[in-house]
Each structure stands twice: as C-alpha cells, then as structure tokens.
C-alpha cells in the first residue's frame, strides 16, 4: 500500500467514525477529514464501504478498518505483551 493510499484509507476510516458518532452533514465530515472534493470523497467512500456516506449512516454501520491500520495495531499489541 502506498503512502497516499494509506492516508486515504485513514481518512475514510475517520470519516466512517464521524458518520456513526456525530450528526455532521456529509459535507462537514468530508471537510473534517481533509477531503478537497466532496464528489471524490463520496466515490472513494462508496468504493471502500459499498455504500455512499449517507447510505452508510442510515443503514448498516459495520466499520471495516483499514488493513494497514489493523496490521499495525496487531503488531503493536503483540510486541507489548
């Protein structure tokens, strides 16, 4: 995973969390995670989660963690025990 892909993945994960835990508008969520273009943000979100941000908020709230983040967390946990 490239650094750019990793950063995008992290932004989308953060956006996912904001959609679930706040009442911010999708446009505000996109801005909060540093998305420059709402249209691209929505397309990237749908590509990753299979739903638009609005659909995600309304329906299933299953959060799929960025695989890179999950592997880092697993390595950190394993190294500390």
Buried (B, 14 or more C-beta within 10 A) or exposed (E): EEEEEBEBBBBBBBBBEBBEEEEBEBEEBBBBBEBEEBEEBBEBBBEBBEBBBEEBBEEEEEEEEBEBEEEEEEEEEEEEE
